[in-house]
Amino acid sequence: MPNYHYASTRKGNREFWTRQVQAYHLSGLSQKEFCQKNGLIYTSFGYWKRRLERSAKAEGIEFVEIDAAAVAENSAAITLSV
């Protein structure tokens, strides 16, 4: 069932989709799998993902993929700043 609980404001929408994109990057799932699992509309997710990543790149911010299994094996600590 799709998650139609998007925020009613532009700021709220941006915050909602920022959280979704961050969760996607940490999930290890494909975009399609992530959307199905979380009840998101695939095309809306793709639109916001591109929009947020372009915006982040313009601000000098970059999403980096982290191999969670490797981190667990090495029991290293990671600090993420948002």
Secondary structure, DSSP 4 states (H G I P E B T S, - for coil): -------SSHHHHHHHHHHHHHHHHHH---HHHHHHHHT--HHHHHHHHHHHHHHHHHTT-------HHHHHHHT-------
